[in-house]
Amino acid sequence: MNRFKTSKFKNTTPKIPKKDDWVSNARGSSLNSLGNQIKSSCSFVAFNTEQTGGGMVGLCSVDPGPDGKWTVMQIPCHADQVTDLDFSPFDDYLLATCSSDETVKLWRLCELGQEQSASVEVSLKSSEGRLELLLFHPTASGLLAVASARGIQVWDTSRDKALAGTFKSLHRQQEVRLWDSRKLNSSVSSVSLENNAPLCMLSHCLSDASTRGIALVPKHVLNVGCCEVLRVLQLTENFIIPISYQVPRKAGQDFHADLYPDTLGHTPAVTAEEWWQGANKQVQVVVLFCSTLKLFLVQLEPSTSSSPLSTPSSSAAPSRSPSSTSGLSSGFLPSPSQSSRAIQSMLGPSSKFRHIQGTVLHRATHITNLRGMSLTTPGECDGFCANAQRVAVPLAIAGGQIAVLELSQPGKLPDTALPTIQNSVNVADLCWDPFDFHKLVVAGDDAKIRVWMVPEGGLLETLTEPRCILQGHTEKIYSIKFHPHASGLLVSSSYDMTVRLWDLDTGNEVRKLSGHQDQIFGMAWSPNGKFLATVCKDGKVRLYDPRKSAEPIQEGPGPEGHRGGRLVWVCNGQYLLVSGFDCRSERQLYLYSCESLASGAVATAPTDVSPSTLIPFYDSDTSVLILTGKGDTRVYIFEIMSEAPYFTECSSFHSSEPHKGLCFLTKTECDVRDVEIARAIRLGKTTIEPVAFKVPRVRKEFFQDDVFPETAVWWEPALTASAWLLGTDAQHRKISLKPKDMTPVSLAPKEAPVRKYLPSSVYLEEKTDEQKKEELLSAMVAKLGNREDPLPQELFEGVDEDEWVRLELYLSVRSFQIQANVLSSRSPS
């Protein structure tokens, strides 16, 4: 009989990924040491390398990036070999290292990809010779034990002070001793290793590469969706191999609580000083709340103390794991009020626009058969422009021709040539005057800006003469923007690295801004019309007050990538949002405080990898940000908030084929009865399609006043260009979008709750014996059917008498023929 109990982990199977999924460029150290060669936190993996004599530590993330690859960086830590390393159990970004140079250093790690990936936070000098081992205390913050050949010391890292003196053990027996470092007279207990306890081997994993170190990944990052109970990182000569141990269970959305008991949290129980005074407390456990997308760990009883070296984010934010499952772990259960508060704080603010839907309107509203579109417009150009009446699209025809199409005349365009605007040179950028739907301004490759007037009803013949031409730039123009409040005020940027303001009424240049050192990616006016912001290829974001100075009044670090950028003001001008690229050329959103650009971005949000720049549109009424790029099929939607977490991602809109871009119309074009918060024009390969962005609501018979506040009439000017230049400021008037026959939902009567199920008394009602007999007989009759119905064979019809006579005659003739054939075969030939 088997002496061991059957383990639920007996069929645990290790899974080694393909070599392409290993962490490459990780050259493990072959130098001898007693410490760990590799350690892992919930965010980082640190390991010893052979570079510079072993004084370097390699660093990579626990999970790969969006492209499925790991980024490996090297940190110069010590002047001699790194002998051991350990992560703080309460701070994923705090790494401790010890070395042969007799020093211990605590490193504050930064996100990978930054210029400085780590900085020394604490440096401890020991006089005990070569240091071999170090270990963070499991419950006390800032408490570190360091071992050398001479003995062990316990340090309080917050005060750079050794709490416990060196204590030595001269025993060489094969035994484990337990010490209380606060009472070093004798060990508390000891266990001999000579009599080995019986062990049950569950599984083993064989790999071709020689092992230089192994590390366990913390429980918080395991994938509980596939029943992963362990993840081991194997350090080899050139790779780190992640090995996943999974328990075979039936796939599904059930959370297997027997595999995942409650685990320890990230908040320390005591400080180093409290522990030294004799306090003994345990770290609070966390309860696993699982949704279908992520595994969340929530601490229900926060500790009163925190680590002096932990960051606010590490102590305040709940731990999260990219697991995919649902359920509740075993252990103590929170009260309903506790769990609701915990889940609310865990998930953060909820957006009312999270289920926003993008819908392409009926084909009857499309303009089709659009041919010969220009695909060579610069990246700073949106590719086309539209207003509530018409669309302007550059064509790939010599002479910089522009097609102007009326939105009120949808349908298939003729195969013959269309009347166009002949701009004479290639189009660099174009935009409609927001206060005059007939005025189109076009910037060309010849450093000139041409103003065109489209007649009422659209183009009936080709236009060759512009209304006026603006000259002043010495090189090709990047982009042009109209002022949001002042009529006839235009700003332009050029390859000559200047920004110029123009008065279209007089045709003169009125301001010239300088300070840029490279290509200007984008410009944006502030909502109040006072300031102008720019993002430049030189890695700077600048803020100008054009009426007071030609030099920027603020500047700060912009996106790390240099492939392009756009910017827009959000949150009533409180923040500046920049769409750009990071150092790995991945598209990313950056949020800057307009009061302090020099402090850098207050928040970032990654999107995806694509060569085109995301073009932003911001709706100030709802604080909804909509972004897409040229050649994309996906439209990103975020709600922007003025406080953390700043970005709340909503549902995305996907198109069946790549589009050239989106252009948004005025708010009056939205169907508020269908809760449409934005209307855009989508330029496809050969089509122009309107797209409606709607918020799902139940009571659509009421006006959704929480989604439609009073909106600014930004299609009407608030003042003239000359008045603005003289220092006058004015704002747009506001109007309500509520139809006269609709009642605001805030004033709608509250509906009485409708009972979905019958009361329990209906199901629990006692029935008499007679009622039960009646129900039983009725069920039997219904199952057997009506017994008075005739049987199926009774419904069969008989055969006519004439048919029987013909059948008998046929059989007689056939029998005679058979007999004759038999007799003829027997007669001699």
C-alpha positions in Angstrom: 0.0 0.0 0.0 1.3 3.5 -0.9 2.5 5.2 2.3 2.0 8.7 0.7 -1.2 10.6 0.3 -2.4 11.3 -3.2 -1.5 14.9 -4.1 -3.8 17.1 -6.2 -0.6 18.3 -7.8 0.5 14.8 -8.9 -0.2 15.5 -12.5 1.3 18.9 -12.6 3.0 19.3 -16.0 5.8 21.8 -16.7 5.6 23.7 -20.0 8.7 25.1 -21.6 7.8 27.7 -24.3 9.4 27.9 -27.8 12.9 29.3 -28.0 11.5 32.4 -29.7 9.7 33.2 -26.4 12.8 32.9 -24.2 14.4 36.0 -22.8 17.5 36.5 -25.0 20.6 38.6 -24.5 20.6 37.4 -20.8 24.2 36.2 -20.3 24.1 34.5 -16.9 27.2 34.7 -14.6 29.3 31.6 -14.2 31.2 33.0 -11.2 30.9 31.1 -7.9 28.8 32.6 -5.1 26.5 31.3 -2.4 23.6 33.7 -3.2 20.9 33.8 -5.7 21.8 34.3 -9.4 18.3 35.4 -10.3 15.4 36.9 -8.5 11.9 38.1 -9.5 9.3 40.5 -8.3 5.8 41.1 -9.7 7.3 43.6 -12.2 11.0 42.9 -12.8 13.5 40.0 -13.1 17.1 40.7 -11.9 20.0 38.4 -12.6 23.8 38.3 -12.3 25.9 38.8 -15.5 29.6 38.2 -16.2 30.2 41.7 -17.6 32.7 43.9 -15.9 33.9 41.1 -13.6 30.4 40.3 -12.3 29.7 43.8 -11.0 26.7 44.3 -13.4 23.1 43.2 -12.8 20.8 42.4 -15.7 17.2 43.6 -15.6 14.1 42.7 -17.6 10.3 42.7 -17.1 8.4 39.7 -15.8 6.1 39.6 -18.9 7.0 40.5 -22.5 6.1 43.7 -24.1 3.2 44.2 -26.6 5.4 42.8 -29.4 6.0 39.6 -27.4 9.7 40.5 -26.8 11.7 41.3 -23.6 13.8 44.3 -23.2 17.1 43.5 -21.3 19.1 46.3 -19.7 22.4 46.2 -17.7 22.9 48.1 -14.4 26.4 48.8 -13.1 26.0 48.0 -9.4 29.4 47.3 -7.7 33.1 47.5 -8.3 33.4 43.8 -7.7 31.3 40.6 -8.2 27.6 40.8 -7.2 27.2 37.8 -4.9 23.5 38.0 -4.0 20.3 40.0 -4.8 16.8 40.2 -3.4 13.6 42.2 -4.1 11.6 43.8 -1.3 8.4 41.8 -0.5 6.6 45.2 -0.2 7.9 47.1 -3.2 8.4 45.6 -6.6 10.7 48.5 -7.6 13.2 48.1 -4.7 16.2 45.8 -5.3 19.0 45.0 -2.8 22.4 43.8 -3.9 25.5 42.8 -2.0 29.0 42.3 -3.4 32.6 41.2 -2.7 33.4 44.9 -2.3 31.8 44.7 1.2 28.9 47.0 0.3 25.1 46.6 0.2 23.1 48.8 -2.1 19.4 49.4 -2.5 18.3 50.4 -5.9 15.1 52.2 -7.0 14.2 50.8 -10.3 12.4 52.7 -13.1 10.4 51.6 -16.0 12.4 49.9 -18.7 13.3 52.2 -21.7 14.0 55.3 -19.6 17.4 56.9 -19.8 18.2 56.0 -16.1 16.8 52.6 -15.3 17.9 52.6 -11.7 19.3 54.8 -9.0 21.0 54.1 -5.7 18.7 54.9 -2.8 20.7 53.5 0.1 24.3 52.3 0.3 25.5 50.3 3.4 29.2 49.7 4.2 30.0 46.5 6.1 33.4 45.6 7.7 32.8 41.9 7.7 34.7 41.1 4.5 33.1 39.6 1.4 29.4 39.5 1.7 27.7 36.3 0.5 23.9 36.5 1.3 21.2 39.0 1.9 17.5 38.7 2.6 14.6 41.1 3.3 12.5 40.6 6.3 9.1 39.0 5.4 6.9 41.2 7.7 9.0 44.3 8.7 9.7 47.2 6.3 13.2 48.2 5.6 14.8 45.3 7.5 17.6 43.5 5.8 19.8 40.6 6.9 23.3 40.3 5.5 25.6 37.3 5.9 29.4 36.9 5.4 32.0 34.3 6.3 32.3 36.0 9.7 28.7 36.1 10.6 25.3 37.8 10.1 24.2 41.4 10.6 20.6 42.8 10.6 20.3 46.4 9.2 17.6 49.0 9.4 17.9 50.5 5.9 15.9 53.6 6.8 18.6 54.7 9.2 21.7 53.1 7.7 22.2 51.3 11.0 22.9 47.7 12.0 20.3 46.8 14.6 21.8 43.4 15.5 25.5 42.8 16.0 27.4 40.0 14.3 26.6 36.6 15.6 28.5 33.5 14.6 27.8 29.8 14.4 30.9 27.5 14.7 28.8 24.3 14.2 29.6 22.4 11.0 27.0 19.7 11.5 24.5 19.1 8.8 21.7 20.9 10.5 19.4 23.9 10.3 19.4 26.3 13.3 16.7 28.8 14.2 17.8 32.0 15.8 16.1 35.0 17.4 18.4 37.8 16.4 17.1 39.9 19.4 18.4 37.1 21.7 21.7 35.8 20.4 22.7 33.7 23.5 21.6 30.4 21.8 19.6 29.1 18.9 15.9 28.6 19.5 15.9 25.2 17.9 17.7 23.0 15.4 16.9 20.3 12.9 19.3 17.7 11.7 19.5 17.0 8.0 21.0 13.5 8.4 17.6 11.8 8.7 15.8 13.0 5.6 12.1 13.2 5.8 10.1 11.4 3.1 9.3 13.5 0.1 7.0 12.9 -2.8 8.3 14.0 -6.2 5.4 15.4 -8.2 7.1 16.1 -11.5 10.5 17.0 -13.0 11.5 19.0 -16.0 14.6 18.3 -18.2 16.2 21.1 -20.3 19.1 21.0 -22.7 20.8 24.1 -21.3 22.9 24.1 -18.1 21.3 25.9 -15.2 23.1 28.9 -13.5 20.2 29.9 -11.3 16.5 29.6 -10.8 13.8 31.9 -9.4 10.2 31.6 -8.5 7.8 34.3 -9.9 5.5 35.7 -7.2 2.0 34.3 -6.9 0.3 37.5 -7.8 1.4 37.3 -11.5 0.4 33.7 -12.1 -2.1 32.9 -14.8 -4.9 31.3 -12.8 -7.0 30.9 -16.0 -4.9 28.0 -17.1 -4.3 26.7 -13.5 -0.7 27.8 -13.3 0.5 27.1 -9.8 4.2 27.8 -10.3 6.4 29.7 -12.7 10.1 29.1 -12.6 12.7 31.3 -14.4 15.8 29.2 -15.4 18.9 31.3 -15.9 21.3 29.7 -18.5 24.4 31.0 -20.3 22.5 33.1 -22.8 18.8 32.9 -22.0 16.2 33.1 -19.3 13.7 30.3 -19.8 10.2 30.8 -18.2 8.9 27.3 -17.2 5.2 27.2 -16.3 3.8 24.4 -14.0 0.1 23.9 -14.6 -2.4 21.5 -13.0 -4.6 19.7 -15.5 -8.1 20.9 -14.9 -11.1 21.3 -17.1 -10.9 24.5 -19.1 -13.5 27.2 -18.3 -14.2 30.3 -16.3 -14.4 28.6 -12.9 -11.8 29.7 -10.3 -10.2 26.7 -8.6 -10.0 28.0 -5.1 -8.4 24.8 -3.8 -5.3 25.6 -5.9 -5.1 29.3 -4.8 -5.5 30.0 -1.1 -5.4 33.5 0.1 -1.9 35.0 -0.3 0.2 37.6 1.5 -0.3 41.3 0.6 2.2 44.0 -0.2 1.8 46.1 3.0 4.3 45.5 5.8 3.0 44.6 9.2 5.6 46.5 11.3 8.5 48.9 10.9 12.0 47.9 11.6 12.1 49.8 14.9 8.8 48.2 16.0 10.1 44.7 15.2 13.3 45.4 17.2 11.2 46.5 20.2 9.6 43.1 20.2 6.5 43.5 18.0 5.4 40.4 16.1 2.6 40.9 13.5 1.7 39.1 10.4 1.3 40.6 6.9 -2.4 40.9 6.1 -3.6 38.3 3.6 -5.5 39.4 0.5 -8.7 38.0 -1.0 -8.8 37.1 -4.6 -11.6 38.8 -6.5 -11.7 37.4 -10.1 -13.4 38.8 -13.2 -13.5 37.4 -16.6 -10.5 39.5 -17.6 -8.2 40.1 -14.6 -7.4 38.7 -11.2 -7.5 41.4 -8.5 -6.0 41.1 -5.0 -7.7 43.3 -2.4 -6.5 43.9 1.1 -9.5 44.4 3.4 -7.8 45.6 6.5 -5.0 48.1 5.7 -2.0 48.1 8.0 -1.1 51.2 10.0 2.6 51.2 9.0 4.3 51.4 5.6 7.8 51.0 4.3 9.9 54.2 4.3 11.3 53.1 1.0 8.1 52.1 -0.8 6.6 54.3 -3.4 3.0 55.7 -3.0 1.9 53.7 -5.9 3.1 50.4 -4.5 1.4 50.9 -1.2 -1.8 52.4 -2.3 -2.7 50.6 -5.5 -4.0 47.0 -5.3 -1.9 44.3 -6.8 -3.2 43.1 -10.2 -2.5 40.1 -12.2 -3.2 39.5 -15.9 -5.0 36.3 -15.2 -8.2 35.4 -16.8 -10.8 33.7 -14.6 -13.7 34.3 -12.3 -14.7 33.3 -8.8 -13.7 33.9 -5.2 -10.9 32.3 -3.2 -11.2 30.3 -0.1 -10.7 31.8 3.3 -12.6 34.5 5.1 -15.3 36.3 3.2 -15.8 40.1 3.3 -19.1 41.7 4.2 -21.1 43.1 1.4 -20.2 46.7 2.3 -16.5 45.8 2.5 -16.5 43.9 -0.8 -18.3 46.6 -2.6 -16.0 49.3 -1.4 -13.0 47.1 -2.1 -14.1 46.4 -5.6 -15.0 50.1 -6.3 -11.5 51.2 -5.1 -9.9 48.4 -7.0 -11.5 49.0 -10.4 -11.3 52.8 -10.1 -13.7 55.3 -11.6 -16.2 54.0 -14.1 -16.9 55.8 -17.3 -20.4 56.4 -18.6 -18.9 56.1 -22.1 -17.2 52.8 -21.7 -19.7 51.0 -24.0 -19.7 53.7 -26.6 -20.5 52.4 -30.1 -19.3 53.6 -33.5 -21.7 53.0 -36.3 -21.4 53.7 -40.1 -24.6 55.3 -41.2 -26.8 53.9 -44.0 -25.3 53.6 -47.5 -27.7 56.2 -48.8 -25.6 58.8 -47.0 -22.3 57.7 -48.6 -20.4 59.3 -51.4 -18.9 56.5 -53.5 -16.7 56.0 -56.6 -14.1 58.6 -55.4 -11.0 58.1 -57.5 -7.5 59.4 -57.6 -7.0 60.5 -54.0 -3.6 61.8 -53.1 -1.6 59.4 -50.8 1.4 61.7 -50.5 0.2 64.4 -48.1 2.7 65.0 -45.2 2.3 63.3 -41.9 1.4 66.7 -40.3 -1.7 66.9 -42.6 -5.0 65.1 -41.7 -5.3 64.0 -45.3 -8.6 65.8 -45.9 -11.0 68.2 -44.2 -14.7 68.5 -43.8 -17.4 70.8 -42.3 -21.1 70.5 -42.0 -21.7 71.1 -45.7 -18.8 69.8 -47.8 -15.6 67.8 -47.9 -12.3 68.8 -49.5 -10.0 65.9 -50.7 -6.6 66.4 -52.3 -6.3 64.5 -55.6 -3.2 62.8 -57.1 -3.4 64.9 -60.2 -0.8 67.4 -61.4 -1.3 70.9 -60.3 -2.4 70.1 -56.7 -6.1 69.7 -57.5 -8.6 69.4 -54.7 -12.1 67.8 -55.0 -14.9 69.6 -53.1 -17.9 67.3 -52.5 -21.2 68.3 -51.1 -22.5 66.2 -48.2 -26.0 67.0 -49.1 -25.5 65.2 -52.5 -24.6 61.6 -51.6 -24.4 58.8 -54.1 -22.0 57.5 -56.8 -19.7 60.0 -58.4 -19.5 60.0 -62.2 -16.6 58.3 -63.9 -15.8 61.6 -65.7 -13.6 64.3 -64.3 -15.0 66.4 -61.5 -14.7 70.2 -61.2 -11.8 70.9 -58.8 -9.8 73.6 -57.2 -6.4 74.0 -59.0 -3.9 74.9 -56.3 -1.0 75.0 -58.8 1.4 73.2 -56.4 1.1 70.1 -54.3 -1.0 70.4 -51.1 0.9 70.3 -47.8 -2.2 71.0 -45.6 -5.7 72.3 -45.9 -8.5 73.3 -43.6 -12.0 75.0 -43.7 -12.6 78.3 -41.9 -14.7 77.2 -38.8 -16.8 80.4 -39.2 -17.3 80.4 -43.0 -18.2 77.0 -44.6 -17.3 78.4 -48.0 -13.7 79.5 -47.2 -10.9 76.9 -47.8 -7.3 77.7 -46.9 -4.6 75.6 -48.6 -0.8 75.5 -47.8 1.4 74.5 -50.6 5.0 73.2 -51.2 6.0 76.6 -52.5 5.8 78.1 -48.9 2.6 80.0 -49.9 -0.9 79.9 -48.4 -3.9 80.3 -50.7 -7.4 81.2 -49.7 -10.2 79.8 -51.9 -13.9 80.6 -51.8 -16.3 77.8 -52.8 -19.6 79.2 -54.3 -23.0 78.4 -52.8 -24.2 75.0 -53.8 -20.7 73.7 -54.4 -18.2 73.6 -57.3 -19.8 73.8 -60.8 -16.6 74.6 -62.6 -12.9 74.5 -61.9 -11.5 77.3 -59.7 -8.1 78.6 -60.8 -7.8 82.0 -59.0 -7.6 82.2 -55.2 -9.1 85.0 -53.2 -5.7 85.9 -51.8 -2.2 84.5 -51.3 -0.2 84.8 -48.1 3.6 84.9 -48.4 6.2 85.1 -45.7 7.6 81.6 -45.0 10.9 80.8 -46.7 10.4 77.0 -46.9 7.7 74.4 -47.2 4.8 74.7 -44.8 3.9 71.9 -42.4 0.4 72.7 -41.1 -2.1 75.5 -40.7 -4.7 76.1 -37.9 -7.5 78.6 -37.4 -8.0 80.4 -34.1 -10.9 79.0 -32.2 -12.5 82.4 -31.3 -11.2 85.1 -33.6 -12.4 85.2 -37.2 -9.8 85.4 -39.9 -6.8 84.6 -37.7 -4.6 81.8 -39.0 -1.4 80.2 -37.7 1.1 78.2 -39.8 4.3 76.3 -39.2 7.1 75.7 -41.7 10.4 74.0 -42.4 12.0 77.3 -41.7 11.3 76.4 -38.0 9.0 79.4 -37.4 5.4 79.8 -36.5 3.5 82.7 -38.1 0.2 84.3 -37.5 -1.9 85.8 -40.3 -4.8 88.2 -40.5 -6.9 86.9 -43.5 -8.9 90.2 -43.7 -5.8 92.2 -44.5 -3.6 89.4 -45.9 -0.7 90.4 -43.6 1.6 88.5 -41.3 0.9 89.8 -37.7 3.2 87.7 -35.5 6.3 85.5 -35.9 7.2 82.9 -33.2 10.6 81.3 -32.8 12.5 78.9 -30.5 12.1 75.6 -32.4 15.3 73.7 -33.2 13.8 71.1 -35.6 10.6 70.1 -37.4 7.4 71.2 -35.9 5.0 68.2 -35.6 1.8 69.9 -34.5 0.1 73.0 -33.0 -3.0 73.6 -30.9 -4.8 76.6 -29.6 -5.9 76.6 -26.0 -9.7 76.5 -25.3 -9.7 80.2 -24.2 -7.7 81.2 -27.3 -4.9 82.9 -25.3 -2.0 80.3 -25.8 -0.6 78.2 -28.5 1.2 74.9 -27.9 3.6 73.1 -30.2 5.3 69.7 -30.2 8.6 69.5 -32.0 11.0 66.9 -33.3 13.7 68.2 -31.0 11.9 66.5 -28.1 10.3 69.5 -26.6 6.7 70.7 -25.9 6.4 74.5 -26.0 3.8 77.0 -24.8 3.5 80.4 -26.4 1.6 83.6 -25.5 1.7 85.1 -29.1 0.5 88.5 -28.1 3.2 89.0 -25.5 6.3 87.2 -26.7 7.8 85.6 -29.7 9.7 83.1 -27.4 8.0 80.3 -25.6 6.9 81.0 -22.0 7.2 77.3 -21.1 8.8 74.2 -22.5 9.3 70.7 -21.3 10.3 67.2 -22.5 8.1 65.8 -25.2 7.7 62.3 -26.5 10.9 60.2 -26.7 10.3 59.0 -30.3 10.9 61.3 -33.3 8.5 59.9 -35.8 5.7 62.4 -35.4 3.3 63.9 -32.9 0.0 65.7 -32.4 -1.4 67.6 -29.4 -4.7 68.8 -28.1 -5.9 70.7 -25.0 -8.1 68.7 -22.6 -9.9 69.2 -19.3 -10.8 72.9 -19.9 -7.2 73.7 -20.7 -5.8 72.2 -17.6 -3.8 69.6 -19.4 -2.1 69.2 -22.7 -2.4 65.7 -24.4 0.3 64.7 -26.8 0.1 61.8 -29.2 3.5 60.5 -30.1 6.0 57.6 -29.9 8.2 56.2 -27.2 11.8 55.2 -27.5 10.8 51.9 -29.1 8.7 53.6 -31.7 5.5 52.4 -30.1 2.5 54.8 -30.1 1.8 56.4 -26.8 -0.3 59.2 -25.2 1.3 61.7 -22.9 -0.6 64.0 -20.5 1.1 67.3 -19.4 0.1 69.8 -16.8 -0.1 73.2 -18.5 1.2 74.9 -15.4 4.4 72.9 -15.4 5.6 71.5 -18.7 9.1 71.2 -17.4 8.0 68.5 -14.9 7.3 66.1 -17.7 4.2 64.0 -18.4 2.0 63.3 -15.4 0.5 60.2 -17.0 1.1 58.1 -20.1 -1.1 55.5 -21.9 0.3 53.0 -24.4 -1.8 52.1 -27.5 -0.1 49.9 -30.1 2.7 49.6 -32.7 2.1 51.4 -36.0 4.0 53.8 -38.2 1.3 56.5 -38.4 0.7 59.1 -35.8 -2.6 59.0 -33.9 -4.7 62.1 -34.8 -6.7 63.2 -31.7 -10.2 64.7 -31.5 -11.4 66.0 -28.1 -15.0 66.7 -27.2 -15.0 69.2 -24.4 -18.6 68.5 -23.5 -18.0 64.9 -22.5 -14.2 64.9 -22.1 -14.1 62.0 -24.6 -10.9 61.6 -26.7 -11.1 59.9 -30.1 -7.9 58.9 -31.9 -7.0 57.1 -35.1 -4.2 57.2 -37.6 -3.9 57.1 -41.4 -4.2 53.6 -42.6 -5.7 52.3 -39.4 -8.7 50.1 -39.0 -9.2 50.9 -35.3 -10.4 54.1 -33.6 -9.4 54.4 -29.9 -11.7 56.1 -27.5 -10.7 57.4 -24.0 -12.4 59.4 -21.3 -9.9 61.9 -19.9 -10.1 62.9 -16.2 -8.3 65.7 -14.4 -7.1 63.3 -11.7 -5.7 59.8 -11.5 -5.9 57.5 -13.3 -6.4 60.2 -16.0 -7.1 57.8 -18.8 -10.2 55.5 -18.9 -10.3 53.4 -22.1 -13.7 52.8 -23.7 -14.9 50.5 -26.4 -13.1 50.9 -29.7 -14.5 51.3 -33.2 -13.3 48.9 -35.9 -13.7 49.3 -39.6 -13.6 46.5 -42.2 -10.9 48.2 -44.2 -8.2 50.8 -43.6 -9.3 54.5 -43.6 -7.4 57.6 -44.6 -8.7 59.4 -41.5 -11.6 61.0 -39.6 -12.9 64.5 -39.5 -15.5 65.5 -36.9 -18.4 67.8 -37.5 -20.3 70.3 -35.3 -22.4 69.1 -32.4 -25.6 70.2 -34.1 -25.1 67.4 -36.6 -25.5 64.7 -33.9 -28.8 62.9 -33.4 -29.4 63.6 -29.7 -32.6 61.4 -29.7 -30.4 58.4 -30.4 -27.8 59.6 -27.8 -25.2 60.4 -30.5 -22.3 62.4 -28.9 -20.1 62.8 -32.0 -20.5 62.7 -35.8 -17.4 62.1 -38.0 -16.7 61.8 -41.7 -14.6 58.8 -42.6 -12.5 58.8 -45.7 -12.1 55.3 -47.1 -10.3 54.0 -50.2 -13.1 55.2 -52.6 -15.8 56.3 -50.3 -16.8 59.1 -47.9 -19.0 57.7 -45.0 -20.6 59.4 -42.0 -19.9 57.6 -38.7 -22.0 58.1 -35.6 -20.6 57.6 -32.0 -23.5 56.7 -29.7 -23.9 55.9 -26.0 -26.3 53.0 -25.3 -29.1 54.1 -23.1 -32.4 52.5 -22.1 -34.8 55.4 -21.7 -34.1 57.1 -25.0 -37.5 58.8 -24.9 -35.9 61.3 -22.5 -33.2 63.8 -23.3 -29.9 62.6 -21.7 -28.9 65.8 -20.1 -26.0 64.2 -18.3 -24.4 63.4 -21.7 -25.4 66.6 -23.5 -24.6 69.7 -21.4 -24.9 73.1 -23.0 -22.4 73.2 -25.8 -20.3 76.1 -27.1 -21.3 77.5 -30.5 -17.7 77.2 -31.9 -18.9 77.6 -35.5 -19.6 81.3 -34.8 -16.8 83.8 -34.1 -16.6 85.5 -30.7 -14.5 88.4 -31.9 -12.4 89.7 -34.8 -8.7 89.1 -35.5 -7.8 92.7 -35.0 -9.7 92.8 -31.6 -7.8 89.7 -30.4 -4.4 91.2 -31.4 -5.2 94.3 -29.4 -5.6 92.1 -26.3 -9.4 91.4 -26.2 -10.6 88.0 -25.1 -14.1 86.6 -25.7 -15.8 83.2 -25.4 -18.4 81.5 -27.4 -22.0 81.6 -26.4 -23.6 78.3 -25.4 -26.8 76.6 -26.4 -28.9 73.6 -25.3 -29.2 70.7 -27.7 -32.5 69.6 -26.0 -35.4 69.2 -28.5 -38.5 71.1 -27.4 -40.6 67.9 -27.2 -38.2 66.0 -24.9 -38.0 65.9 -21.1 -34.5 65.8 -19.5 -33.8 62.4 -18.0 -32.9 64.1 -14.7 -36.5 65.2 -14.4 -38.1 61.9 -15.6 -40.2 60.0 -13.1 -38.5 57.1 -11.5 -39.8 53.7 -12.7 -41.1 51.3 -10.2 -39.0 48.1 -10.0 -40.5 45.3 -12.0 -40.5 41.8 -10.5 -38.8 39.4 -12.9 -39.9 36.3 -11.1 -43.1 35.1 -9.5 -43.1 35.2 -5.7 -42.0 32.1 -3.9 -45.5 31.5 -2.5 -46.6 30.5 -6.0 -44.0 27.7 -6.0 -44.4 26.7 -2.4 -48.2 26.6 -2.4 -49.6 23.3 -1.0 -51.9 21.3 -3.4 -54.6 18.9 -2.5 -54.6 15.2 -3.5 -57.4 15.8 -6.0 -55.3 18.7 -7.7 -52.3 16.4 -7.9 -54.4 13.7 -9.6 -55.9 16.1 -12.1 -52.4 17.4 -13.0 -51.1 13.8 -13.4 -54.0 12.7 -15.6 -53.7 15.8 -17.8 -50.0 15.2 -18.3 -50.6 11.5 -19.2 -53.3 12.4 -21.7 -51.2 15.1 -23.3 -48.3 12.7 -23.7 -50.3 9.7 -25.1 -52.6 11.8 -27.3 -56.3 11.3 -28.0 -57.1 7.5 -27.9 -60.3 8.1 -30.1 -58.1 8.8 -33.1 -58.0 5.9 -35.7 -54.9 3.8 -35.9 -52.4 4.6 -38.8 -53.1 1.2 -40.6 -56.8 2.0 -40.6 -56.1 5.0 -42.8 -54.5 3.0 -45.6 -56.5 2.7 -48.8 -57.1 -0.7 -50.5 -56.3 -1.8 -54.1 -58.9 -1.8 -56.9 -60.3 -5.1 -58.3 -59.0 -4.4 -61.8 -55.5 -4.0 -60.4 -55.7 -7.5 -58.9 -56.9 -9.1 -62.2 -54.0 -7.5 -64.2 -51.5 -8.5 -61.5 -52.7 -12.2 -61.7 -52.5 -12.2 -65.5 -49.0 -10.8 -65.5 -47.8 -13.4 -63.0 -49.3 -16.3 -65.0 -47.6 -15.1 -68.2 -44.3 -14.7 -66.5 -44.5 -18.2 -64.9 -45.2 -19.8 -68.4 -42.1 -18.0 -69.9 -39.8 -19.3 -67.1 -41.0 -22.9 -67.6 -40.5 -22.7 -71.4 -36.9 -21.4 -71.0 -36.1 -24.3 -68.6 -37.4 -26.9 -71.0 -35.6 -25.5 -74.0 -32.3 -25.5 -72.0 -32.6 -29.3 -71.3 -33.4 -30.4 -74.9 -30.4 -31.7 -77.0 -29.1 -29.2 -79.6 
